[in-house]
């Protein structure tokens, strides 16, 4: 790949549309992915979906041209949630699924992420192969004119996906008053009718995408308007999806935010009480609040932490045979309900717990008492090299020793920006602040931009 071009990160390839993530990059990516993925699948079919960004049509056309030029048959399913592409890839027995989305990022950004034939995100090794093939795109073997792939638009399997999501509710939502914030994104057409079809009274907001308003003052990263609408309408709960609907942030009947940690606790405790939590285990990332860990331990449940990213959570879930895991951001995985995170499925699981217990969400979520947690970013000249500096490593070791648990400190490089992220948490706020400030000052002194 050329210098400056976007590369695979924690969630596919991302960049500023038409500047970094250009049609030329998308076409070459389609060609390279077809070359690599066709070697491990007898299918020649690829499922492609996108969110509502202005650049989605442009990148879709270029990506599909790359696929077709390599003999792959493309089915465009249109604007759908990321988990819909994952599920439809399974239904269709396709070789791969591709989503054109930058999730919760602003409209200027876009991204391309892949699912394998199993509906799961590609392993790092496969992404590395695709990157290598992109660098040699002009010499990749291409089929003759009669073997060029076809491109068609079809939403036939979207209904099957929605039926699968609805089936996870377990029972109707009759009597629930809900607010759905669709972030002017992929959920805008599908989520409101799905929840209404289950019997809920729904107030839907941010459902008018125009290509540039995705995630603007709305959605899972900016849930204030959702919370305010809950308070105004007297709803039982609110659900704010992100731009591609693979995560959700909720609020209780008082308009108080219920994040991914609390949603995981609510669901895990209900599953544990019914003997439905294998290994009495929950998987979360290093970013989850220590309050979640303490709350679960009080009920005999162990928390296993992973590096940041739902891919790492998914791998640990599979390794342990666990039934629930996720991120504080609201990206929660239920492996028995689907191969990847789904904001609508997550919301339905929390609502099912509310219905089964007869308790309001505020009461259920109060089981997690958040501990002081502080995250700071240090802008650096390079994301590489700091791990090899003895002074920094000694300071990190000393900081871990000061905290109640060593895993409550995280120092890591951003996957996409020239930043080092330092996060600490503990029961003592002053200890947390001093730990973060000292490490940030050292990193800035040695590597600051």
Backbone torsions as a table, in degrees:
resi	resn	phi	psi	omega
1	UNK	NA	150.4	-178.6
2	UNK	-73.9	152.2	177.4
3	UNK	-60.4	136.3	178.6
4	UNK	90.2	-13.4	178.0
5	UNK	-76.5	148.3	179.2
6	UNK	-64.5	145.6	-179.9
7	UNK	-122.2	167.6	176.8
8	UNK	-61.7	132.3	176.5
9	UNK	-120.7	-145.3	-177.5
10	UNK	-71.2	-19.7	-178.3
11	UNK	-146.0	64.6	179.0
12	UNK	81.6	-159.4	178.7
13	UNK	-102.0	130.2	178.8
14	UNK	-132.7	155.1	176.0
15	UNK	179.6	172.9	176.2
16	UNK	-68.5	126.5	-175.6
17	UNK	-63.2	134.4	175.9
18	UNK	70.1	1.9	175.1
19	UNK	-116.9	-54.1	175.5
20	UNK	-102.7	-51.4	177.4
21	UNK	-93.2	89.3	-173.9
22	UNK	-97.6	166.0	174.4
23	UNK	-57.8	-35.1	179.1
24	UNK	-64.1	-42.3	176.8
25	UNK	-62.4	-44.4	-177.9
26	UNK	-63.4	-41.2	178.9
27	UNK	-63.4	-47.0	179.2
28	UNK	-63.8	-35.9	178.0
29	UNK	-64.6	-41.5	177.0
30	UNK	-61.5	-43.5	178.8
31	UNK	-63.1	-46.0	-178.0
32	UNK	-66.2	-42.5	179.9
33	UNK	-63.8	-41.2	177.8
34	UNK	-61.0	-43.0	-179.3
35	UNK	-60.9	-44.2	-176.4
36	UNK	-77.1	-47.5	-172.4
37	UNK	-73.4	-27.9	-179.4
38	UNK	-68.3	-18.4	-180.0
39	UNK	-73.0	-21.9	-176.2
40	UNK	-111.5	9.1	-178.7
41	UNK	-143.5	139.1	176.5
42	UNK	-76.7	-20.7	-179.3
43	UNK	-74.6	146.7	175.0
44	UNK	-111.9	18.4	-175.0
45	UNK	-104.2	140.0	176.8
46	UNK	-127.8	135.8	176.2
47	UNK	-100.1	129.8	-178.6
48	UNK	-125.9	127.7	175.0
49	UNK	-131.2	170.8	-177.9
50	UNK	-154.8	170.1	172.6
51	UNK	-99.1	-157.2	-168.2
52	UNK	-98.7	11.6	-177.7
53	UNK	-64.2	147.0	179.7
54	UNK	-54.9	-37.0	-176.1
55	UNK	-80.9	-3.6	-175.6
56	UNK	-61.3	-45.3	-179.8
57	UNK	-61.0	-43.4	-178.0
58	UNK	-62.9	-48.8	-177.9
59	UNK	-69.3	-35.0	177.5
60	UNK	-61.5	-45.2	-179.2
61	UNK	-61.7	-43.1	-178.5
62	UNK	-69.3	-44.3	179.5
63	UNK	-60.2	-45.8	-178.7
64	UNK	-64.8	-35.9	176.5
65	UNK	-61.0	-41.3	177.6
66	UNK	-62.5	-44.2	178.4
67	UNK	-61.7	-49.9	-176.2
68	UNK	-62.8	-34.9	-179.4
69	UNK	-65.7	-17.9	179.1
70	UNK	-103.6	11.4	175.4
71	UNK	87.4	11.4	178.2
72	UNK	-89.6	141.1	177.7
73	UNK	-95.5	123.2	-173.0
74	UNK	-103.4	132.5	170.2
75	UNK	-113.8	112.4	175.9
76	UNK	-84.5	121.5	179.3
77	UNK	-100.2	3.5	173.3
78	UNK	81.8	-153.8	-179.7
79	UNK	-79.3	111.1	-178.8
80	UNK	-146.0	159.0	173.3
81	UNK	-61.0	150.6	175.4
82	UNK	-52.0	-46.2	-179.6
83	UNK	-63.8	-20.8	176.0
84	UNK	-64.8	-41.4	179.1
85	UNK	-65.0	-40.4	177.0
86	UNK	-57.9	-48.5	-178.3
87	UNK	-68.9	-42.6	-177.8
88	UNK	-65.8	-34.6	175.3
89	UNK	-57.0	-40.0	177.0
90	UNK	-68.0	-49.3	-178.3
91	UNK	-56.1	-43.1	-173.6
92	UNK	-83.8	-5.2	-175.4
93	UNK	52.1	44.2	-178.8
94	UNK	-81.8	163.3	177.5
95	UNK	-72.1	-29.9	-177.1
96	UNK	-165.4	162.7	171.7
97	UNK	-126.4	146.9	-178.6
98	UNK	-134.2	135.4	176.9
99	UNK	-118.5	130.6	175.7
100	UNK	-100.7	101.5	-175.2
101	UNK	-166.8	151.4	170.5
102	UNK	-116.1	27.8	170.4
103	UNK	57.2	-116.7	-175.3
104	UNK	-90.7	2.0	-179.2
105	UNK	-72.6	163.7	177.4
106	UNK	-67.5	167.4	-171.6
107	UNK	-62.7	-27.7	-178.1
108	UNK	-60.6	-32.1	178.9
109	UNK	-84.1	152.2	167.9
110	UNK	-147.3	171.1	-176.8
111	UNK	-153.6	165.6	177.2
112	UNK	-135.1	118.1	179.6
113	UNK	-127.1	151.8	-169.9
114	UNK	-117.1	146.7	167.8
115	UNK	-119.0	142.7	175.2
116	UNK	-79.7	-177.5	-179.2
117	UNK	-61.3	-20.6	178.9
118	UNK	-87.2	3.5	179.7
119	UNK	79.4	6.1	-178.8
120	UNK	-107.2	158.2	179.8
121	UNK	-64.2	149.3	-175.3
122	UNK	-68.2	143.5	173.0
123	UNK	-64.0	157.8	179.7
124	UNK	-56.2	-39.1	-176.2
125	UNK	-62.7	-37.5	179.4
126	UNK	-70.8	-40.7	176.5
127	UNK	-61.5	-37.3	177.0
128	UNK	-62.8	-39.2	177.6
129	UNK	-63.1	-40.9	-179.7
130	UNK	-65.0	-43.4	177.6
131	UNK	-59.2	-42.6	179.8
132	UNK	-63.8	-39.7	179.2
133	UNK	-68.3	-33.3	177.2
134	UNK	-59.7	-37.1	-178.4
135	UNK	-67.2	-19.4	-178.1
136	UNK	-117.8	28.7	-170.2
137	UNK	-58.1	-35.5	-176.8
138	UNK	-68.1	-23.8	-178.3
139	UNK	-101.8	3.9	178.7
140	UNK	-66.5	138.7	179.1
141	UNK	-67.2	127.6	-178.6
142	UNK	-116.3	150.6	179.5
143	UNK	-73.9	165.7	176.8
144	UNK	-74.5	174.9	-176.1
145	UNK	-55.7	-33.6	-177.6
146	UNK	-77.1	-13.5	-176.7
147	UNK	-108.3	9.9	176.6
148	UNK	-62.5	142.5	-178.6
149	UNK	-74.0	160.5	177.8
150	UNK	-102.5	154.8	178.9
151	UNK	-124.3	124.2	179.9
152	UNK	-134.4	154.0	174.1
153	UNK	-101.9	130.6	178.7
154	UNK	-158.7	130.8	176.4
155	UNK	-110.9	19.1	-175.8
156	UNK	-57.7	-36.3	-175.2
157	UNK	-90.5	-3.2	177.9
158	UNK	-65.8	-38.1	177.6
159	UNK	-61.8	-36.5	177.9
160	UNK	-65.9	-38.8	175.3
161	UNK	-61.6	-47.3	-178.4
162	UNK	-62.6	-37.5	177.2
163	UNK	-63.2	-38.5	178.4
164	UNK	-64.6	-43.1	178.7
165	UNK	-62.3	-47.4	-178.5
166	UNK	-60.6	-34.0	-178.0
167	UNK	-66.5	-20.8	-179.4
168	UNK	-77.8	-10.1	179.9
169	UNK	-66.6	-29.8	177.8
170	UNK	83.2	-32.3	-179.0
171	UNK	-162.6	163.5	-179.6
172	UNK	-62.2	161.6	178.1
173	UNK	-102.9	24.1	-179.9
174	UNK	-53.5	133.6	178.0
175	UNK	94.2	-15.7	178.7
176	UNK	-81.6	134.9	168.7
177	UNK	-107.9	122.7	-173.0
178	UNK	-129.0	150.8	169.6
179	UNK	-112.4	127.6	177.4
180	UNK	-114.9	119.3	174.0
181	UNK	-99.7	110.8	-174.1
182	UNK	-93.6	6.0	171.3
183	UNK	60.3	17.6	-174.6
184	UNK	52.0	35.7	-174.8
185	UNK	-125.1	-149.7	-170.1
186	UNK	-65.4	-20.0	-177.8
187	UNK	-85.4	-7.6	-165.5
188	UNK	-61.7	-33.9	-179.9
189	UNK	-91.9	-24.8	-169.4
190	UNK	-99.9	-40.1	-173.1
191	UNK	-66.6	-48.7	-177.6
192	UNK	-57.9	-49.4	179.3
193	UNK	-65.9	-31.1	179.0
194	UNK	-64.6	-47.5	-178.8
195	UNK	-70.2	-35.5	175.3
196	UNK	-66.3	-39.0	179.0
197	UNK	-63.4	-24.6	176.8
198	UNK	-84.8	-2.1	173.7
199	UNK	108.2	-2.3	-178.3
200	UNK	-79.6	151.0	169.4
201	UNK	-88.5	117.9	-168.6
202	UNK	-116.2	131.1	165.4
203	UNK	-106.8	114.1	-176.5
204	UNK	-103.9	132.3	178.5
205	UNK	-127.0	158.7	-179.8
206	UNK	55.6	57.1	-178.4
207	UNK	-119.6	23.1	-177.3
208	UNK	-126.6	72.5	-178.8
209	UNK	-67.3	142.3	177.1
210	UNK	-126.1	12.6	179.3
211	UNK	96.8	-25.1	-177.6
212	UNK	-123.2	-6.6	-175.5
213	UNK	-101.5	10.1	177.3
214	UNK	-61.1	128.7	177.9
215	UNK	67.3	8.9	-178.4
216	UNK	-80.7	111.7	179.3
217	UNK	52.9	36.5	-178.7
218	UNK	-161.5	177.2	175.7
219	UNK	82.8	-172.7	-171.0
220	UNK	-65.5	-25.7	179.3
221	UNK	-89.6	-12.1	178.4
222	UNK	-139.7	71.1	-171.6
223	UNK	-86.7	12.1	-174.5
224	UNK	-60.3	-42.6	-178.4
225	UNK	-68.4	-33.2	174.4
226	UNK	-62.9	-45.9	-179.6
227	UNK	-64.1	-41.7	179.3
228	UNK	-64.1	-39.4	179.2
229	UNK	-66.5	-35.8	175.7
230	UNK	-61.3	-46.8	179.9
231	UNK	-63.7	-39.2	-177.0
232	UNK	-70.1	-37.0	-175.2
233	UNK	-93.8	-9.7	-176.9
234	UNK	71.0	30.5	-179.2
235	UNK	-71.6	160.5	178.1
236	UNK	-79.3	-26.3	-178.7
237	UNK	-166.9	161.6	174.0
238	UNK	-126.3	149.6	178.1
239	UNK	-129.8	121.0	178.0
240	UNK	-113.4	111.7	179.9
241	UNK	-86.3	160.7	172.5
242	UNK	-91.8	-177.3	-171.6
243	UNK	-58.8	-31.5	179.6
244	UNK	-111.7	7.4	169.7
245	UNK	63.3	30.0	173.2
246	UNK	-97.1	-2.2	175.6
247	UNK	-139.5	165.6	179.5
248	UNK	-148.1	143.8	169.4
249	UNK	-115.5	134.4	-176.7
250	UNK	-112.5	167.8	168.1
251	UNK	-137.6	155.0	-178.8
252	UNK	-86.1	-173.8	-175.1
253	UNK	-66.7	-15.7	178.2
254	UNK	-94.9	-2.1	-178.5
255	UNK	86.7	11.8	177.8
256	UNK	-83.5	134.4	-175.4
257	UNK	-69.4	136.4	175.6
258	UNK	-117.2	105.5	-174.2
259	UNK	-86.4	-174.2	-176.4
260	UNK	-61.7	-36.2	178.1
261	UNK	-59.5	-47.3	-177.5
262	UNK	-70.5	-36.7	176.5
263	UNK	-63.1	-41.3	177.8
264	UNK	-62.8	-41.4	179.4
265	UNK	-63.1	-46.3	179.7
266	UNK	-57.3	-48.0	-177.3
267	UNK	-70.7	-43.7	-176.7
268	UNK	-63.9	-41.5	179.9
269	UNK	-64.9	-38.7	176.3
270	UNK	-65.0	-43.2	178.5
271	UNK	-64.4	-40.8	-179.4
272	UNK	-64.1	-41.0	-179.2
273	UNK	-63.1	-26.7	179.9
274	UNK	-100.1	13.3	179.4
275	UNK	65.7	30.1	-173.5
276	UNK	-118.1	27.8	-180.0
277	UNK	-123.7	88.7	-174.9
278	UNK	-53.9	131.3	178.3
279	UNK	70.2	6.3	-175.6
280	UNK	46.5	54.1	-168.4
281	UNK	-134.7	138.2	172.8
282	UNK	-127.7	142.4	178.5
283	UNK	-109.6	131.5	175.8
284	UNK	-142.6	173.3	-179.5
285	UNK	-94.0	174.1	178.4
286	UNK	-63.6	-13.6	-178.7
287	UNK	-87.0	-12.8	-179.2
288	UNK	-65.7	143.6	-175.8
289	UNK	-68.3	143.9	179.2
290	UNK	-59.9	-23.9	178.1
291	UNK	-61.4	-32.8	176.2
292	UNK	-64.8	-45.3	-178.7
293	UNK	-60.5	-45.2	-179.5
294	UNK	-64.5	-44.5	-178.9
295	UNK	-61.5	-43.7	179.9
296	UNK	-66.3	-42.2	-179.3
297	UNK	-61.5	-34.8	178.8
298	UNK	-63.3	-19.4	179.1
299	UNK	-111.1	17.4	175.9
300	UNK	76.2	24.8	-179.3
301	UNK	-113.1	135.1	-179.0
302	UNK	-96.8	138.1	176.3
303	UNK	-103.3	125.4	174.6
304	UNK	-106.5	128.0	-176.6
305	UNK	-102.1	148.5	177.2
306	UNK	-128.2	175.5	171.6
307	UNK	-66.8	166.2	-178.3
308	UNK	-66.0	140.0	177.2
309	UNK	121.7	133.5	-177.7
310	UNK	-65.1	-24.2	177.6
311	UNK	-62.0	-42.1	179.1
312	UNK	-67.0	-37.4	176.6
313	UNK	-62.5	-45.2	-179.2
314	UNK	-60.9	-41.0	-179.8
315	UNK	-64.4	-41.1	-179.8
316	UNK	-70.7	-35.8	174.8
317	UNK	-59.1	-46.1	-179.8
318	UNK	-65.4	-40.4	-177.9
319	UNK	-62.8	-36.1	-175.6
320	UNK	-101.1	-4.0	-176.0
321	UNK	64.3	29.9	-176.9
322	UNK	-82.0	162.7	-172.4
323	UNK	-108.9	-10.3	179.5
324	UNK	-153.4	141.4	176.0
325	UNK	-166.1	166.9	179.4
326	UNK	169.9	-162.1	-174.8
327	UNK	-126.0	154.7	178.9
328	UNK	-57.8	-27.0	-177.9
329	UNK	-68.5	-7.7	-179.8
330	UNK	100.9	7.1	175.8
331	UNK	-89.7	100.1	-174.0
332	UNK	-117.1	137.7	-179.1
333	UNK	-114.2	135.5	172.7
334	UNK	-123.0	90.7	-171.5
335	UNK	-55.2	-29.2	-179.4
336	UNK	-78.1	-11.3	-179.3
337	UNK	-106.8	-11.6	179.8
338	UNK	171.4	159.0	-174.8
339	UNK	-78.9	-9.3	-178.7
340	UNK	-147.7	171.0	-179.6
341	UNK	-67.0	145.6	-178.4
342	UNK	-144.1	116.1	-177.8
343	UNK	-58.8	-39.4	-179.7
344	UNK	-68.5	-41.8	178.1
345	UNK	-63.0	-43.4	179.1
346	UNK	-59.8	-47.5	178.6
347	UNK	-59.0	-41.1	179.9
348	UNK	-64.7	-34.2	179.3
349	UNK	-68.8	-38.6	177.3
350	UNK	-66.9	-43.4	178.3
351	UNK	-63.0	-36.2	177.8
352	UNK	-63.2	-38.6	177.4
353	UNK	-66.2	-39.5	176.4
354	UNK	-61.2	-45.9	-179.0
355	UNK	-63.8	-45.9	-176.4
356	UNK	-66.3	-35.4	-176.5
357	UNK	-87.9	-22.2	-175.7
358	UNK	71.4	16.1	-177.4
359	UNK	-111.3	147.6	178.3
360	UNK	-69.2	158.7	-177.7
361	UNK	-63.0	-34.0	179.2
362	UNK	-58.7	-39.7	179.9
363	UNK	-71.7	-43.4	-179.9
364	UNK	-63.7	-42.8	-175.1
365	UNK	-74.5	-18.2	-176.4
366	UNK	-68.8	-8.6	178.1
367	UNK	-62.1	-26.7	177.1
368	UNK	-95.1	117.3	175.9
369	UNK	-105.5	100.8	-172.9
370	UNK	-57.5	137.6	173.7
371	UNK	-90.2	157.2	175.6
372	UNK	-55.4	131.4	-176.0
373	UNK	-143.1	133.2	-176.5
374	UNK	-136.8	129.2	177.9
375	UNK	-120.7	127.8	175.6
376	UNK	-129.0	146.4	177.3
377	UNK	-108.9	134.6	175.2
378	UNK	-112.6	119.7	177.8
379	UNK	-76.9	128.2	-173.0
380	UNK	-125.2	163.8	178.0
381	UNK	-69.0	-34.9	-178.5
382	UNK	-151.1	145.4	176.8
383	UNK	-80.0	-5.7	-177.2
384	UNK	-105.2	152.2	170.0
385	UNK	100.5	-28.7	-176.6
386	UNK	-64.2	-28.2	-179.2
387	UNK	-66.5	-20.9	-176.8
388	UNK	-94.7	3.4	-179.1
389	UNK	-88.3	113.8	-176.5
390	UNK	-56.0	-39.9	-178.5
391	UNK	-60.3	-41.7	-180.0
392	UNK	-69.5	-43.6	-179.4
393	UNK	-65.1	-36.9	176.9
394	UNK	-66.5	-39.1	178.8
395	UNK	-66.0	-39.6	177.8
396	UNK	-64.0	-43.3	179.2
397	UNK	-62.2	-41.9	178.9
398	UNK	-65.9	-38.7	178.9
399	UNK	-65.0	-41.6	177.8
400	UNK	-60.5	-38.8	-178.8
401	UNK	-67.3	-28.8	-179.9
402	UNK	-74.5	-31.6	-177.1
403	UNK	-77.5	159.6	-178.1
404	UNK	-62.6	-32.8	177.2
405	UNK	-138.7	133.6	-176.2
406	UNK	-61.1	-30.4	-178.0
407	UNK	-73.1	-4.5	178.9
408	UNK	-84.9	8.5	171.7
409	UNK	-118.7	133.2	176.7
410	UNK	-130.8	127.0	173.7
411	UNK	-128.3	115.0	-174.3
412	UNK	-150.0	156.4	175.6
413	UNK	-83.3	144.2	172.8
414	UNK	-63.4	147.4	178.4
415	UNK	-79.5	-13.2	-173.3
416	UNK	-131.8	-18.6	-175.3
417	UNK	-125.3	159.5	177.6
418	UNK	-77.0	67.4	-176.4
419	UNK	-132.7	145.1	166.4
420	UNK	-109.3	125.1	-177.4
421	UNK	-100.2	125.8	178.9
422	UNK	-116.0	120.6	-179.5
423	UNK	-131.1	131.3	175.8
424	UNK	-134.2	153.7	176.4
425	UNK	-150.6	153.4	-179.6
426	UNK	-172.9	-178.7	178.6
427	UNK	-82.5	-13.9	-178.0
428	UNK	-112.0	115.2	-174.6
429	UNK	-64.3	-39.1	-178.7
430	UNK	-65.0	-38.6	178.4
431	UNK	-64.7	-39.8	179.3
432	UNK	-63.6	-48.0	-176.7
433	UNK	-64.4	-44.6	-178.8
434	UNK	-65.8	-36.1	178.9
435	UNK	-62.9	-47.9	-178.4
436	UNK	-66.9	-44.9	-177.3
437	UNK	-62.2	-42.8	-178.6
438	UNK	-64.8	-43.2	-179.7
439	UNK	-68.0	-41.8	179.7
440	UNK	-62.8	-41.0	-180.0
441	UNK	-63.2	-40.2	179.3
442	UNK	-66.9	-46.0	-179.6
443	UNK	-63.8	-40.5	180.0
444	UNK	-66.1	-37.9	-179.8
445	UNK	-65.6	-37.6	-176.1
446	UNK	-90.2	-31.7	-172.4
447	UNK	-131.4	3.1	-174.1
448	UNK	-57.9	145.1	-179.3
449	UNK	-70.4	NA	NA
